[in-house]
Amino acid sequence: MDRDANTDSVKKYFYVTTPIYYVNDVPHIGHAYTSVAVDVIARFKRMDGCCVKFLTGTDEHGQKIARAAGKAGMPPKDFCDCVSGNFRDLTKALHLSNDDFIRTTEPRHMASAQALWRQLEASGNLYQGTYAGWYSTRDEAFVGNDEVKDGLAPSGAPVEWVEEAGYFFRLSDWQDKLLAFYDAHPEFIAPQSRRNEVVSFVKSGLRDLSISRCSISWGISVPGDPKHVMYVWIDALANYLSALGYPETSEEFLEFWAQSLHVVGKDIIRFHAVYWPAFLMAAGLAPPKKVFAHGWWTNDGQKISKSLGNVIDPHDLMNKYGLDQVRYFLMRNMPFGEDGNFSDGLITGRINSDLANDLGNTVQRVLTMVGKLSRDKIAYAQDDLAQEDRTLLKMGYGCLNDIRPMFDELSFEKVLKRIWNLIYDINKYIDHQAPWLLDKTDIERLKVVLAVLAEAVFLTALYIRPFMPGTADKIFDMLNVDNDLRFFKSVGVKRNFNGPFPKPIALFPRM
């Protein structure tokens, strides 16, 4: 697993998380989408010198899990062991570089969640009462009377009437504090459409939140009152702290938490941007730095659902199209944060046009000339560079500063467009310089041109590496680049490329 980081003497910390996935079913394209996005961010930050912690895992408590286990004829823990394993297998299949995989049935998480509960209790934010209202088991969410239509929650999930004693969190006390926090930290919720949605929800008025259940037993026991288990969402959200060692708040904990990014689906933004910061502030902790909610996928324009039989299995996609091809498509085909559509035609078009024609042909074109014409060593002196050489190198070196803010905004499609502009410029440079002619007329000029081309391809491999690590490493191998140079610290550093160079391979077969 690729976890190397070219850290400097002053560590720059970065903590990025997927939501922990609910183990009532098998992984689908939505899980793969979120996971790949977070992996791309983690890889980019590591390559840029950060000390990164990338967390993913599974959410294994609640009524929905208990019912799914019952249908499967299995004890809940055995059921969770089985389905959680499917998600762990997906992390390997997607070549994720996660540093940790947390399960909410682990002792470390249970201890952390109970410690958070005790802090909320000690702060005076909890009280006992009776809950009477609608509950969506599929969403594991309480639903207000005004939100229920025709017996369904806003998500379309059926609701059931629940009446039981429990513990409540004084969420209503946090309305003004949350709005003040949003005003003071405009970057906390992204994209803007989701921020507007959350602010509008909070301004409409917050009701106290029921945070325990006594009608089910599959969950983490409430400290001091084992007849109750924690509401699954307070349990699940605590995982982000569990993985950092909470309730211990070491200097490393504080450094990572200060630079924390939660990437979630838009359907769970309310839990992460309303309940979670309120819980944290009530417990004396700062909220995460940012919560980013992405959109949903459709399949040929239709909503994806088991009832329609159009659920997309990420393993099937990778078997059919290839790992890096799928990773690229997921990050390129729509602005991150908006809804997008999957179809065989769309992914095939991307593979043939962007990957086979643009990237693959350019790399093979350059490396074939390097292998045939370089005489096994390519380098240039700064004084030998013509204006066209400097222009291409400037385009290549400048790409890093261009894409850094795009990554901070999670604008993956913009990053890839900028990298592809470099690929287009490489091809224009080849056509204008015509190295095959220089081989017959000007060997010294040919050496410079090949060195500039090798450097440009090297830079391209660097920039695509967070998205397509396997493809990037194939390019590095064909250029004989050492592993410790495959980081952004190498941008702008003068280097030689030494042969003999292997025969270039086709990176992307046409579909």
C-alpha positions as CSV (number, residue, x, y, z in Angstrom):
1,M,0.0,0.0,0.0
2,D,1.4,3.4,-1.0
3,R,1.7,5.4,2.2
4,D,5.0,7.1,1.7
5,A,5.2,10.9,2.4
6,N,8.0,13.3,1.6
7,T,7.5,15.1,4.9
8,D,9.7,18.0,5.7
9,S,11.0,19.0,9.2
10,V,7.7,20.8,10.1
11,K,4.9,18.3,9.8
12,K,1.7,19.3,8.0
13,Y,-1.2,17.2,9.3
14,F,-4.3,16.2,7.3
15,Y,-7.1,14.0,8.4
16,V,-9.7,12.8,5.8
17,T,-12.6,10.4,6.2
18,T,-15.2,8.6,4.3
19,P,-18.5,8.0,6.1
20,I,-18.5,4.6,7.8
21,Y,-20.6,2.4,5.6
22,Y,-23.8,0.8,6.9
23,V,-23.4,-3.0,6.7
24,N,-27.0,-3.9,5.9
25,D,-26.1,-4.6,2.3
26,V,-23.3,-5.2,-0.2
27,P,-21.1,-2.3,-1.5
28,H,-22.3,-0.4,-4.6
29,I,-21.0,2.4,-6.9
30,G,-21.9,5.1,-4.3
31,H,-19.5,3.5,-1.8
32,A,-16.8,3.2,-4.4
33,Y,-17.3,6.8,-5.5
34,T,-16.9,8.3,-2.0
35,S,-14.0,6.0,-1.2
36,V,-12.1,6.8,-4.4
37,A,-12.6,10.5,-3.9
38,V,-11.2,10.4,-0.4
39,D,-8.3,8.2,-1.6
40,V,-7.4,10.7,-4.3
41,I,-7.3,13.5,-1.7
42,A,-5.2,11.5,0.7
43,R,-2.7,10.5,-2.0
44,F,-2.4,14.1,-3.3
45,K,-1.8,15.4,0.2
46,R,0.8,12.7,0.9
47,M,2.6,13.5,-2.3
48,D,2.5,17.2,-1.3
49,G,4.4,16.5,1.9
50,C,1.6,16.1,4.5
51,C,1.3,13.6,7.3
52,V,-2.0,12.1,6.3
53,K,-4.5,9.9,8.2
54,F,-7.2,8.4,5.9
55,L,-10.0,6.6,7.7
56,T,-12.8,4.4,6.4
57,G,-14.8,1.6,8.0
58,T,-18.2,0.2,8.8
59,D,-21.2,1.2,10.9
60,E,-22.6,-1.9,12.5
61,H,-25.3,-1.1,15.0
62,G,-29.0,-0.1,14.9
63,Q,-32.4,-1.6,14.2
64,K,-31.8,-2.0,10.5
65,I,-28.8,-4.2,11.1
66,A,-30.6,-6.3,13.7
67,R,-33.5,-6.9,11.2
68,A,-31.1,-7.7,8.3
69,A,-29.2,-10.2,10.5
70,G,-32.6,-11.8,11.6
71,K,-33.6,-12.2,7.9
72,A,-30.2,-13.8,7.2
73,G,-30.7,-16.2,10.2
74,M,-27.5,-15.0,11.8
75,P,-26.5,-13.3,15.1
76,P,-25.9,-9.6,14.5
77,K,-22.2,-9.8,15.2
78,D,-21.6,-12.7,12.8
79,F,-23.7,-10.9,10.2
80,C,-21.6,-7.7,10.6
81,D,-18.3,-9.7,10.4
82,C,-19.4,-11.1,7.1
83,V,-20.7,-7.8,5.5
84,S,-17.9,-5.6,7.0
85,G,-15.5,-8.0,5.3
86,N,-17.1,-7.1,1.9
87,F,-16.3,-3.5,2.5
88,R,-12.7,-4.2,3.6
89,D,-12.3,-6.3,0.4
90,L,-13.5,-3.3,-1.6
91,T,-10.8,-1.1,-0.2
92,K,-8.2,-3.5,-1.5
93,A,-9.9,-3.9,-4.9
94,L,-10.0,-0.1,-5.3
95,H,-6.4,0.2,-4.3
96,L,-7.3,2.6,-1.5
97,S,-4.4,3.9,0.7
98,N,-6.4,4.1,3.9
99,D,-4.4,4.1,7.1
100,D,-7.2,2.7,9.2
101,F,-10.4,0.7,8.9
102,I,-12.7,1.1,11.9
103,R,-15.7,-1.0,12.9
104,T,-18.2,0.3,15.4
105,T,-18.2,-3.1,17.1
106,E,-14.6,-2.8,18.1
107,P,-13.7,-2.2,21.8
108,R,-11.7,1.0,21.0
109,H,-14.8,2.5,19.3
110,M,-17.2,1.5,22.1
111,A,-14.9,3.0,24.7
112,S,-14.7,6.2,22.7
113,A,-18.4,6.6,22.0
114,Q,-19.2,6.0,25.7
115,A,-16.6,8.6,26.7
116,L,-18.3,11.1,24.4
117,W,-21.6,10.3,26.0
118,R,-20.2,10.9,29.4
119,Q,-18.9,14.3,28.3
120,L,-22.3,15.3,26.9
121,E,-23.9,14.1,30.2
122,A,-21.4,16.0,32.3
123,S,-22.0,19.2,30.3
124,G,-25.7,19.2,31.2
125,N,-26.8,18.6,27.6
126,L,-28.7,15.4,28.2
127,Y,-31.9,14.6,29.9
128,Q,-34.4,11.8,30.2
129,G,-37.9,11.9,28.6
130,T,-40.3,10.0,26.4
131,Y,-40.1,10.0,22.6
132,A,-43.3,9.7,20.6
133,G,-43.0,10.2,16.8
134,W,-42.1,8.8,13.4
135,Y,-38.9,6.8,12.9
136,S,-37.4,5.6,9.6
137,T,-35.5,2.3,10.2
138,R,-34.0,2.4,6.7
139,D,-32.5,5.9,7.4
140,E,-32.0,5.2,11.1
141,A,-33.5,8.7,11.5
142,F,-36.3,10.4,13.5
143,V,-38.7,12.2,11.2
144,G,-40.9,15.2,12.1
145,N,-44.6,15.1,11.5
146,D,-44.3,17.9,8.9
147,E,-41.8,15.8,7.0
148,V,-43.9,12.6,6.6
149,K,-46.0,12.3,3.5
150,D,-48.1,9.3,2.6
151,G,-46.3,7.3,5.3
152,L,-42.9,8.0,3.9
153,A,-39.8,10.0,5.1
154,P,-38.3,12.6,2.7
155,S,-35.9,9.9,1.5
156,G,-38.9,7.7,0.4
157,A,-38.3,5.3,3.2
158,P,-41.3,4.0,5.2
159,V,-41.7,5.3,8.7
160,E,-43.2,3.7,11.8
161,W,-44.6,5.3,15.0
162,V,-42.4,4.9,18.0
163,E,-43.1,5.6,21.6
164,E,-40.5,4.9,24.2
165,A,-38.5,6.3,27.1
166,G,-35.1,7.6,26.3
167,Y,-32.4,10.1,26.6
168,F,-32.5,13.4,24.8
169,F,-29.8,15.9,23.6
170,R,-30.7,19.5,24.1
171,L,-30.3,20.3,20.4
172,S,-32.7,23.3,20.6
173,D,-30.2,25.1,22.8
174,W,-27.7,24.9,20.0
175,Q,-29.6,26.7,17.2
176,D,-28.1,30.1,17.6
177,K,-24.7,28.7,18.4
178,L,-24.7,26.6,15.3
179,L,-25.7,29.6,13.1
180,A,-23.0,31.7,14.7
181,F,-20.5,28.9,14.0
182,Y,-21.6,28.7,10.3
183,D,-21.2,32.5,10.0
184,A,-17.7,32.4,11.5
185,H,-16.6,29.4,9.4
186,P,-18.1,29.8,5.9
187,E,-15.9,27.0,4.6
188,F,-17.3,24.4,7.1
189,I,-20.0,23.1,4.8
190,A,-19.5,22.6,1.0
191,P,-20.6,22.9,-1.7
192,Q,-22.6,26.1,-1.3
193,S,-25.9,24.4,-2.2
194,R,-25.6,22.0,0.8
195,R,-24.5,24.9,3.1
196,N,-27.7,26.8,2.1
197,E,-29.8,23.7,2.8
198,V,-28.3,23.2,6.3
199,V,-28.5,26.9,7.3
200,S,-32.2,26.9,6.2
201,F,-32.9,23.8,8.2
202,V,-31.3,25.2,11.4
203,K,-33.1,28.6,11.0
204,S,-36.4,26.8,10.7
205,G,-36.0,25.6,14.3
206,L,-34.4,22.7,16.0
207,R,-36.1,20.2,18.3
208,D,-34.3,18.2,21.0
209,L,-33.0,14.9,19.7
210,S,-33.8,11.5,21.0
211,I,-30.4,9.8,21.4
212,S,-31.1,6.4,22.9
213,R,-33.4,3.4,22.3
214,C,-34.6,0.9,24.8
215,S,-36.7,-1.2,22.4
216,I,-33.6,-2.7,20.7
217,S,-30.5,-4.2,22.2
218,W,-28.1,-4.2,19.2
219,G,-26.0,-1.2,20.0
220,I,-23.5,0.4,22.5
221,S,-24.9,0.5,26.0
222,V,-25.6,3.9,27.5
223,P,-23.0,4.4,30.3
224,G,-24.7,3.7,33.7
225,D,-28.0,2.6,32.1
226,P,-27.6,-0.7,30.2
227,K,-31.3,-0.9,29.4
228,H,-30.7,1.7,26.8
229,V,-28.4,1.7,23.7
230,M,-27.1,4.8,22.0
231,Y,-28.9,6.1,19.0
232,V,-27.0,4.8,16.0
233,W,-26.0,8.2,14.7
234,I,-24.3,9.4,17.9
235,D,-22.5,6.0,17.9
236,A,-21.6,6.2,14.2
237,L,-20.3,9.8,14.2
238,A,-18.0,9.1,17.2
239,N,-15.9,6.9,14.9
240,Y,-14.0,9.9,13.6
241,L,-12.8,10.5,17.2
242,S,-12.3,6.8,18.0
243,A,-9.7,6.4,15.2
244,L,-7.6,9.3,16.7
245,G,-7.6,7.7,20.2
246,Y,-10.3,9.7,21.9
247,P,-10.8,10.3,24.8
248,E,-7.1,10.8,24.9
249,T,-6.4,14.2,23.2
250,S,-2.7,14.1,22.5
251,E,-0.9,16.8,20.5
252,E,-1.2,14.5,17.4
253,F,-4.9,14.2,18.0
254,L,-5.3,18.0,18.1
255,E,-3.1,18.5,15.0
256,F,-5.1,15.9,12.9
257,W,-8.5,17.1,14.2
258,A,-7.7,20.8,13.3
259,Q,-7.2,19.7,9.7
260,S,-10.1,17.2,9.4
261,L,-12.3,16.8,6.4
262,H,-15.4,14.6,6.3
263,V,-16.5,13.5,2.8
264,V,-20.1,12.3,2.9
265,G,-23.1,11.7,0.6
266,K,-25.7,14.5,0.5
267,D,-28.3,12.3,2.2
268,I,-26.4,12.4,5.5
269,I,-25.3,16.1,5.5
270,R,-27.8,17.0,8.3
271,F,-26.2,14.4,10.7
272,H,-22.7,15.7,9.9
273,A,-23.3,19.4,9.7
274,V,-26.0,19.9,12.4
275,Y,-25.9,17.1,15.0
276,W,-22.2,16.4,14.9
277,P,-20.9,19.9,15.5
278,A,-23.5,20.4,18.2
279,F,-22.4,17.1,19.9
280,L,-18.7,18.1,19.6
281,M,-19.1,21.7,21.0
282,A,-21.3,20.4,23.8
283,A,-18.4,17.9,24.7
284,G,-15.9,20.7,24.6
285,L,-14.4,19.8,21.2
286,A,-14.1,21.8,18.1
287,P,-16.1,20.7,15.0
288,P,-14.1,19.3,12.0
289,K,-12.6,21.8,9.6
290,K,-14.9,20.9,6.7
291,V,-17.8,18.6,5.7
292,F,-18.2,18.1,2.0
293,A,-21.4,16.5,0.7
294,H,-21.2,14.9,-2.8
295,G,-24.1,14.0,-5.1
296,W,-25.8,10.8,-6.1
297,W,-25.4,8.5,-9.2
298,T,-28.1,7.4,-11.6
299,N,-27.9,4.5,-14.0
300,D,-28.8,5.5,-17.5
301,G,-30.8,8.3,-16.0
302,Q,-32.7,6.2,-13.6
303,K,-32.5,6.3,-9.8
304,I,-30.4,3.4,-8.6
305,S,-32.4,0.9,-6.4
306,K,-32.6,-2.8,-5.7
307,S,-36.3,-2.8,-6.7
308,L,-35.4,-1.6,-10.2
309,G,-32.5,-4.1,-10.4
310,N,-30.0,-1.5,-11.6
311,V,-27.6,-1.4,-8.7
312,I,-24.0,-1.1,-10.0
313,D,-21.5,-3.5,-8.5
314,P,-18.0,-1.8,-8.4
315,H,-16.3,-5.2,-8.7
316,D,-18.2,-5.8,-11.9
317,L,-17.1,-2.4,-13.2
318,M,-13.4,-3.0,-12.5
319,N,-13.5,-6.5,-14.0
320,K,-15.0,-5.1,-17.2
321,Y,-13.2,-1.8,-17.6
322,G,-10.1,-1.9,-15.4
323,L,-9.3,-0.4,-12.0
324,D,-7.7,2.9,-13.0
325,Q,-10.2,3.4,-15.8
326,V,-13.0,3.2,-13.2
327,R,-11.2,5.5,-10.8
328,Y,-10.7,8.1,-13.5
329,F,-14.3,8.0,-14.7
330,L,-15.7,8.4,-11.2
331,M,-13.6,11.5,-10.6
332,R,-13.9,13.0,-14.1
333,N,-17.4,12.6,-15.3
334,M,-19.2,15.1,-13.1
335,P,-18.3,18.0,-10.8
336,F,-17.8,16.6,-7.3
337,G,-20.9,17.7,-5.3
338,E,-23.4,17.4,-8.1
339,D,-25.4,14.4,-9.2
340,G,-24.1,12.3,-12.1
341,N,-25.1,9.6,-14.5
342,F,-23.4,6.2,-15.2
343,S,-23.8,4.4,-18.5
344,D,-21.6,2.0,-20.5
345,G,-21.4,4.5,-23.3
346,L,-20.1,7.3,-21.0
347,I,-17.4,5.3,-19.4
348,T,-16.4,3.7,-22.7
349,G,-16.2,7.1,-24.3
350,R,-13.9,8.4,-21.5
351,I,-11.6,5.4,-21.7
352,N,-11.2,5.6,-25.5
353,S,-11.0,9.4,-25.8
354,D,-9.2,10.6,-22.6
355,L,-7.2,7.5,-21.6
356,A,-6.4,5.5,-24.7
357,N,-6.2,8.4,-27.2
358,D,-4.9,11.3,-25.1
359,L,-2.9,10.0,-22.2
360,G,-2.0,6.5,-23.5
361,N,-1.0,7.5,-27.0
362,T,1.0,10.5,-25.8
363,V,3.0,8.5,-23.3
364,Q,3.7,5.7,-25.8
365,R,4.6,8.2,-28.5
366,V,7.2,9.9,-26.2
367,L,8.6,6.8,-24.6
368,T,9.0,5.0,-28.0
369,M,11.1,7.9,-29.2
370,V,13.0,8.0,-25.9
371,G,13.8,4.3,-26.3
372,K,14.8,4.5,-29.9
373,L,16.6,7.9,-30.1
374,S,18.0,8.7,-26.7
375,R,21.2,6.7,-26.8
376,D,20.2,5.6,-23.2
377,K,20.8,9.0,-21.6
378,I,18.8,12.2,-21.8
379,A,19.5,15.4,-20.1
380,Y,19.8,19.1,-20.9
381,A,21.7,22.2,-19.8
382,Q,19.6,25.2,-18.9
383,D,21.4,27.3,-21.5
384,D,20.4,24.8,-24.2
385,L,16.7,25.4,-23.8
386,A,14.8,27.2,-26.6
387,Q,11.7,29.3,-25.9
388,E,9.4,26.5,-26.9
389,D,11.2,24.2,-24.4
390,R,10.8,26.7,-21.6
391,T,7.2,27.2,-22.4
392,L,6.3,23.5,-22.1
393,L,8.3,23.1,-18.9
394,K,6.7,26.2,-17.4
395,M,3.3,24.7,-18.3
396,G,4.3,21.5,-16.6
397,Y,5.9,23.0,-13.5
398,G,3.1,25.5,-13.1
399,C,0.4,22.8,-13.1
400,L,1.1,22.0,-9.4
401,N,0.4,25.4,-8.1
402,D,-2.7,25.5,-10.4
403,I,-4.2,22.3,-9.0
404,R,-3.5,22.8,-5.3
405,P,-6.4,25.2,-4.8
406,M,-8.6,23.0,-7.0
407,F,-7.9,20.1,-4.7
408,D,-8.7,22.2,-1.6
409,E,-12.1,22.8,-3.3
410,L,-12.4,19.1,-4.2
411,S,-12.8,20.2,-7.9
412,F,-11.5,16.9,-9.2
413,E,-12.8,17.4,-12.8
414,K,-11.0,20.8,-12.9
415,V,-7.8,19.2,-11.8
416,L,-8.0,16.6,-14.5
417,K,-8.9,19.2,-17.2
418,R,-5.7,21.1,-16.2
419,I,-3.6,18.0,-16.4
420,W,-5.1,17.2,-19.8
421,N,-4.1,20.7,-21.0
422,L,-0.5,19.6,-20.3
423,I,-1.0,16.4,-22.3
424,Y,-2.4,18.5,-25.3
425,D,0.7,20.8,-25.1
426,I,3.0,17.8,-25.1
427,N,1.5,16.7,-28.4
428,K,1.7,20.1,-29.9
429,Y,5.4,20.3,-28.9
430,I,6.1,16.9,-30.5
431,D,4.5,17.9,-33.8
432,H,6.4,21.1,-33.9
433,Q,9.8,19.8,-32.9
434,A,9.6,16.6,-35.0
435,P,12.2,14.5,-33.1
436,W,12.3,11.9,-35.9
437,L,13.7,14.5,-38.2
438,L,16.2,15.9,-35.7
439,D,17.6,12.4,-35.4
440,K,18.9,12.9,-38.9
441,T,19.8,16.6,-38.8
442,D,20.6,17.8,-35.3
443,I,21.6,15.3,-32.6
444,E,22.3,17.9,-30.0
445,R,18.9,19.6,-30.4
446,L,17.3,16.1,-30.4
447,K,18.9,15.4,-26.9
448,V,17.3,18.6,-25.5
449,V,13.9,17.8,-27.1
450,L,13.8,14.3,-25.7
451,A,14.8,15.5,-22.3
452,V,12.1,18.1,-22.3
453,L,9.5,15.5,-23.4
454,A,10.7,12.9,-20.8
455,E,10.3,15.6,-18.1
456,A,6.9,16.6,-19.3
457,V,5.7,12.9,-19.3
458,F,7.3,12.5,-15.8
459,L,5.3,15.5,-14.6
460,T,2.1,14.1,-16.1
461,A,2.6,10.9,-14.3
462,L,3.1,12.8,-11.0
463,Y,-0.1,14.7,-11.4
464,I,-2.3,11.7,-12.4
465,R,-0.8,9.5,-9.6
466,P,-3.5,10.4,-7.0
467,F,-6.2,9.4,-9.5
468,M,-4.5,6.5,-11.2
469,P,-1.6,5.2,-9.1
470,G,-1.1,2.0,-11.0
471,T,-0.9,3.8,-14.3
472,A,1.4,6.5,-13.0
473,D,3.8,3.9,-11.6
474,K,3.9,2.1,-14.9
475,I,5.1,5.4,-16.5
476,F,7.7,5.9,-13.8
477,D,9.0,2.4,-14.3
478,M,9.3,3.0,-18.1
479,L,11.4,6.1,-17.3
480,N,13.4,4.3,-14.6
481,V,12.4,6.8,-11.9
482,D,13.2,5.8,-8.3
483,N,10.4,5.4,-5.9
484,D,11.5,8.3,-3.7
485,L,11.2,10.7,-6.6
486,R,7.6,10.0,-7.2
487,F,6.4,13.0,-5.1
488,F,5.8,16.6,-5.7
489,K,9.1,17.5,-4.1
490,S,10.5,16.5,-7.6
491,V,8.7,19.3,-9.4
492,G,11.2,21.8,-10.8
493,V,14.2,19.7,-9.8
494,K,16.7,19.1,-12.6
495,R,17.1,15.4,-13.3
496,N,18.6,13.0,-15.8
497,F,16.8,10.0,-17.2
498,N,19.1,7.0,-17.7
499,G,18.5,4.0,-19.8
500,P,18.3,1.4,-21.1
501,F,14.6,2.2,-21.3
502,P,12.2,-0.7,-21.5
503,K,9.9,-1.0,-24.5
504,P,6.8,1.1,-23.7
505,I,3.6,-0.8,-23.0
506,A,0.1,0.2,-24.1
507,L,-1.5,1.7,-21.0
508,F,-5.2,1.6,-22.0
509,P,-6.6,-0.9,-24.6
510,R,-9.4,0.7,-26.5
511,M,-12.9,-0.6,-25.6
